[in-house]
Amino acid sequence: MKLLTKKIIKKLPTLYSQENNSDPQVVVKFFDPTGSFTWYAIEYDGDDSFFGFVTSHLCPEGELGYFSLSELQTAKVGFGLGIERDMYWEARKLSECKGS
């Protein structure tokens, strides 16, 4: 699965452009199909770095931070599967992601 399409890239704000927005839009969601990690992308540098919200069983309340496309693309999780993109995801406010 292609994690990032041209259409999604066009929708992602550049890094730091949302830092004064208290409830920015989450444009794309990535997840571990065999585990509990979920990455919600808010901003993208156009190359490899995202800023977003990450949740897992280790940190169920989640935290804001940076993650990279290359790490998502090369990660192997249970049964040798890779990270996937939620193809049915519709952009929503960060506050909605924190509540789910």
C-alpha atoms as one frame of an Amber mdcrd trajectory, in Angstrom:
protein
   0.000   0.000   0.000   1.203   3.477  -0.848   1.236   5.415   2.411   1.194
   8.862   0.847  -0.455   9.919  -2.387  -0.057  13.184  -4.294  -3.631  14.063
  -3.353  -2.876  13.666   0.369   0.408  15.571   0.095  -1.463  18.552  -1.386
  -3.810  18.576   1.623  -1.073  18.427   4.284   0.030  21.803   5.645   3.766
  22.453   5.805   5.686  21.904   9.029   5.172  24.614  11.674   2.292  26.233
   9.782  -0.257  24.989  12.321   1.690  25.625  15.522  -0.594  28.492  16.574
  -3.741  26.510  15.834  -5.044  24.973  19.073  -7.145  22.390  17.222  -5.550
  21.678  13.826  -6.895  19.362  11.147  -5.606  15.777  11.077  -5.266  14.981
   7.389  -4.134  11.354   7.307  -4.100   8.379   9.684  -1.562   5.536   9.673
  -1.820   2.428  11.839  -0.191  -0.855  12.798  -2.647  -3.540  11.594  -1.487
  -5.984  14.267  -0.888  -3.652  17.193  -2.012  -0.535  18.938   0.115   2.206
  17.366  -1.685   4.927  15.418  -0.119   8.000  13.810  -2.271  11.029  12.945
  -0.491  13.430  10.561  -1.132  17.163  10.903   1.826  18.655   8.998   4.395
  17.401   6.497   7.712  18.820   5.306   7.151  17.530   1.762  10.042  15.097
   2.079  10.057  12.740   5.071   8.978  14.387   8.326   5.508  14.632   9.798
   4.250  16.411  12.864   1.253  14.792  14.434  -0.384  12.876  17.227   0.635
   9.321  18.151  -1.220   6.852  20.357  -0.472   3.312  21.501  -1.093   0.909
  24.355   2.118   2.325  25.868   0.725   5.857  25.799  -3.075   5.664  25.435
  -3.515   9.391  26.083  -1.233  10.017  23.091   1.362  12.654  22.472   2.257
  15.228  19.872   5.570  14.828  18.088   7.489  14.106  14.918   7.647  10.879
  12.931   9.022  10.004   9.524   7.553   8.554   6.374  10.666   6.427   5.816
  10.254   4.783   9.237   6.590   4.063   8.548   7.460   2.618   5.135  10.188
   0.307   6.412   8.588  -0.831   9.691   7.665  -4.488   9.880   5.097  -5.415
  12.483   3.369  -8.672  13.398   3.372 -11.389  10.728   5.798  -9.312   8.617
   3.121  -6.777   7.726   3.825  -3.093   7.266   2.188   0.069   8.507  -1.022
   0.917   6.664  -2.948   4.074   5.825  -6.613   4.317   6.759  -8.073   4.578
   3.254 -11.475   5.635   4.614 -10.120   8.408   6.839 -11.734  11.803   6.488
  -9.897  14.828   7.836 -11.079  15.952  11.250  -9.977  18.125  14.131  -7.262
  16.891  16.482  -9.663  17.137  19.430 -11.830  14.479  17.757  -8.847  12.126
  17.436  -7.914  12.587  21.067 -11.440  11.646  22.108 -11.550   8.401  20.107
